[in-house]
Amino acid sequence: MKISEFQKRTDDWIKEYGVRYFDERTNMLVLMEEVGELSRLMARVYGEQSFKKGEDAANARKRIGEELADILFVIGCLSNQMDIYLERELEASFEKKTIRDRHRHKNNPDLS
């Protein structure tokens, strides 16, 4: 799916099922909530935190994908309601990073 299709599909979903977009502040807070949920899983699956008794450790990796998708959905909402075209912004971001970091990471001895 192209990013423009993702943004349109997000908008269509909001209009059909979500009634309307939450305001930008609320969506930003929802985004932080989703990032927190991802962080909790990452700390347990890849970090040093342990699962609490009764938590579903076996299903945690699958849930990481679900949380990443939830984060993307909220980013789609925020970009739509602020008239930001993510495809264009991502292209500009890749160009900026390429110019700025063309040699930086290759010359970083910590990344060898």
C-alpha positions as CSV (number, residue, x, y, z in Angstrom):
1,M,0.0,0.0,0.0
2,K,1.3,3.4,-0.9
3,I,1.5,6.0,1.9
4,S,-1.1,8.2,0.1
5,E,-3.4,5.1,0.0
6,F,-2.8,4.6,3.7
7,Q,-3.8,8.2,4.5
8,K,-6.9,7.9,2.4
9,R,-7.9,4.6,4.0
10,T,-7.3,6.1,7.4
11,D,-9.6,9.0,6.5
12,D,-12.2,6.7,5.1
13,W,-12.2,4.6,8.3
14,I,-12.5,7.6,10.5
15,K,-15.5,8.9,8.5
16,E,-17.2,5.5,8.5
17,Y,-16.5,4.2,11.9
18,G,-14.8,6.8,14.0
19,V,-17.4,9.6,13.6
20,R,-14.7,12.3,13.5
21,Y,-11.0,12.8,14.2
22,F,-10.1,13.5,17.8
23,D,-8.5,16.9,18.1
24,E,-4.8,17.1,17.5
25,R,-3.9,17.3,21.2
26,T,-5.9,14.2,22.0
27,N,-4.4,12.3,19.0
28,M,-0.9,13.3,20.2
29,L,-1.7,11.9,23.6
30,V,-3.1,8.7,22.0
31,L,0.1,8.4,20.0
32,M,2.2,8.7,23.2
33,E,0.0,6.0,24.8
34,E,0.6,3.7,21.9
35,V,4.3,4.3,22.0
36,G,4.2,3.5,25.7
37,E,2.5,0.2,25.0
38,L,5.2,-0.6,22.4
39,S,7.9,0.4,24.9
40,R,6.6,-1.9,27.6
41,L,6.6,-4.9,25.2
42,M,10.1,-4.0,23.9
43,A,11.5,-3.8,27.4
44,R,10.2,-7.3,28.1
45,V,10.9,-9.0,24.8
46,Y,14.2,-7.4,24.0
47,G,15.2,-5.7,27.2
48,E,15.8,-6.8,30.7
49,Q,12.3,-6.4,32.1
50,S,10.4,-9.5,33.0
51,F,6.8,-10.3,32.3
52,K,4.5,-10.2,35.3
53,K,2.9,-13.4,36.4
54,G,0.0,-14.2,34.1
55,E,1.1,-12.0,31.2
56,D,1.2,-13.6,27.8
57,A,4.9,-13.7,27.0
58,A,4.4,-16.2,24.2
59,N,2.2,-13.7,22.3
60,A,4.4,-10.6,23.0
61,R,6.2,-10.5,19.7
62,K,3.0,-10.6,17.7
63,R,1.7,-7.8,19.9
64,I,4.8,-5.6,19.0
65,G,3.6,-5.7,15.4
66,E,0.1,-4.7,16.5
67,E,1.4,-1.8,18.5
68,L,3.5,-0.6,15.6
69,A,0.4,-0.7,13.4
70,D,-1.5,1.3,16.0
71,I,1.2,3.9,16.1
72,L,1.1,4.2,12.3
73,F,-2.7,4.6,12.4
74,V,-2.5,7.5,14.8
75,I,0.2,9.1,12.7
76,G,-2.1,8.8,9.7
77,C,-4.8,10.5,11.7
78,L,-2.5,13.4,12.8
79,S,-1.1,13.9,9.3
80,N,-4.6,13.9,7.7
81,Q,-6.1,16.4,10.1
82,M,-3.1,18.7,9.7
83,D,-3.1,18.3,5.9
84,I,0.4,16.8,5.9
85,Y,1.2,14.6,2.9
86,L,3.5,11.9,4.4
87,E,4.8,10.6,1.1
88,R,6.2,14.0,0.2
89,E,7.5,14.6,3.7
90,L,9.2,11.2,3.8
91,E,10.9,11.8,0.4
92,A,12.2,15.1,1.7
93,S,13.4,13.4,4.9
94,F,15.3,10.7,3.0
95,E,16.9,13.4,0.9
96,K,17.9,15.4,3.9
97,K,19.3,12.4,5.7
98,T,21.2,11.2,2.6
99,I,22.9,14.6,2.2
100,R,23.7,15.0,6.0
101,D,24.7,11.4,6.7
102,R,26.1,10.2,3.5
103,H,29.5,9.3,5.1
104,R,28.8,9.9,8.8
105,H,27.6,6.4,9.7
106,K,30.1,4.6,7.5
107,N,32.9,6.5,9.2
108,N,31.6,5.8,12.7
109,P,34.0,3.2,14.4
110,D,31.2,2.4,16.9
111,L,29.2,1.0,14.1
112,S,31.9,-1.3,12.7
